């Protein structure tokens, strides 16, 4: 049977639900095929293989249970996921025997966010089965990534879908970034020194990779973003814990020590393995600012490469939304307001605008990297 990430079957009246589904699936690789009634369904089953069947409780010319039975009894679709869209009621009134035919119930009114969430759950289940072929470290990283995406980009209650198949593209890119055991060893030394910095690195990597997906980047470029995020702070393993977790503004001497970590990160990455120069640059430049007031070199404007500029944005967002010893976690609204105030001075404005659009779950247009 074909992969259900790129086939779905619709057995309801195409209006208006069909248009809403088309809108929900516009940024995915899923193909939507409409069936008007049970007759159309039988015709389609003889021509196509489907992995998901979306069935209306008010399907024309027959009951939804007969449609579900047809799907279950067709060899090429017997393992398909079946979603029942309740046009009336919540589904609680359905008896257990009929419920056993379906995988998910989606009560009316039809919600784009709810529909995308269900499709994402199906994709996540498929991805997790594939994780068994990865090494334990990659599996661990993917589970952390999934948790982070779920926390920050849940579509519940939203009428706008998160662009692309997030876990498929972002998750696979992050997993590929840690294929080398030596890479994971570096992360483990960071984790053993300061668990917060380790988790922060995973978050920055996740945000950077997702941002790359939103920009339309693929494969190699996504892996660069993933690795850049994972290793941008590795030098902090040499920074004393009392400096990393000081509950307040650092004094001059301690601040000087903190400012050493980008240079240490560069050296660790250059000495440890054959890492791309782009990753080393990010480690050394993600605290540079567009107006030249950053550290360690005081670079400004176009002297800061795109990857480093993107990392700076993800780094600030992660830091502001985190709970630290010296501050509570800021809300998304407050965080984005603070970041907006940094546009052009601290953060690169063009990428910042796109990043904020992503966080706000808005449609982002594709961009090309330099």
C-alpha positions, 0 to 999 in steps of 0.5 A: 500500500502506498505511504499514507503521507501522500494519499487521502480519500474523501467520502463526503460532499466536497462543499464546503468541507472539501475546500477547507481540506484543500486549504489545510493540505495546501502546504503538504505533499498529500493529494486530496481525492474527492468522492461524492458518494458510495458509488464514487468511492467504489470507482476510486478504490478500483483505480487508486490506493489510499492511506487515509479515508475521511468519511462524513457521518452524513455521507450521501447515498448510504451510511458512513458505516457501510463506507468504513466497511468497504474501505476495511474490506478492500485489500489495498486499503484495509490498513488505511486510517479512517477519520469520521467527521461528525456533522451532528453530535460529538460521536459519543452516541456511536456504539462500540462496534461501529467505533472499532471501524474508525481511528479518529472522530472529528466533531463539527464544525470542521476545523482546519487546525483540528484536521491538520493535527489529526494528519500530523498525528498519523505522520508522527506515528509513521515516523516513530516506527521508522525511528527504530532504524536510527541509533539511540541518540538520534531517537532521543533527539527526535523525541525531544524535538517532537516534544518541543514542536508540540509545545510551541506549534500546536495547531489546536484552536487555530485555523491556520496550519503549520507549513510543511510536514514538520516532523518529517522534514525538520525531524529527519534533518536534525537526526541526520545532523547527529549521524556521527557518534563523535558529534553526539559525544560533544553534545553529551559533554555539554549535557554533563556540564549543564543540562539547561545549555544542552536542552537550549541547544536542542531547542535552537536547533529545532527552531532553526531547522523548522525555520529552514523548512518554512523558507523552503530549504532542503536536505543539505541546507537543513542539516547545516541549520540543524548542526549549527543550532546543536553546536552553537554553544558547545564552548559553554562546557568550559564556562563555570556553572556559577557564571552560566546560572548566575541569578542576575546581571553578571559583573564585569569579570564574570561577563568577560568569562561568558563572552569567551564561549563563542571563541571556545566553541569555534576551537572545539568544533575546528579541533574535534572533527571535519565540521563545515566552516559554516557551522564554525562561523555560527558558533563564533558569530551568533552573539554578533549584532547588526549594529556592531555592538555584539561580541566577540568581534563586533561584526555588523550588517553584512559582515554577519552571515545568514546562518549566524543571523538566523541562529541569533534569532532562534537563540534569543527566542529560546532564551526569552521563552525559557524559565531561568534562575533570574527570570520567569518564562516570557509569553510568546506575545511578550517575547515577540514584542521584545524581539521586534524592538531588536529589529535592525539593531540586534537582529537581522530584520528580514529573517526576523519578520519571517521568523515571527510569522512562523511563530505566529503560525502564519503563512510564510513565503519561500525564500532562497538562501545566499 
